[in-house]
Amino acid sequence: MSSLPERAFFNAQFTLRLLSIALTSAAIVTMLHSHEALIIADIFVMEARYNYTSALRFILGADIVVCACSVLSLIFVFLLSGPRSNLQQSFFIVFLHDLAMAMLMMAGCGAATAISVVSRAGLSRVGWIPICGQVSKFCNKVALSVGFSYLIVVCYLLLTVMTVHNLKSKSPAKQEGI
């Protein structure tokens, strides 16, 4: 790394990737611990778990994939910060990775948000009643996990914009004055 802007770019990349790893880890742990059982009249047990709905399993899977890919991309960006040969092509791969991770997290957040809204408010037209009044700890933990996941989306959108800006500023057209 030679220039101050280049060093700042790599520092921001490291920071956002570390933050993504921390947030995905927090989202995973929170979702895995989001279960609650409610005993009704010593006869019936109402249980709420993340794995009872495909939307929450999907966001958990997305969090796991993004966490693993964030670790790998952190290593890759660390290697790029040293002596490099084709930095522009390498950062295009990083851009595609960051874009894919942002899209995966957006899909997971959308699915989990939809089921969370139904859990809190119900859907009277089809006869679904709200459950969060009975299993509020479960709903609050799911909401916290989904909140962490939305922050991951923000991190990856920032990473995507930063990488595109970096690629654009180093493009041959810009260097030739076009």
Secondary structure, 3 states (H helix, E strand, C coil): CCCHHHHHHHHHHHHHHHHHHHHHHHHHHHHHCCCEEEEECCCEEEEECHHHCHHHHHHHHHHHHHHHHHHHHHHHHHHHCCCCCCHHHHHHHHHHHHHHHHHHHHHHHHHHHHHHHHHHHCEHHHCECCCCCCCHHHHHHHHHHHHHHHHHHHHHHHHHHHHHHHHHHCCHHHHCCC
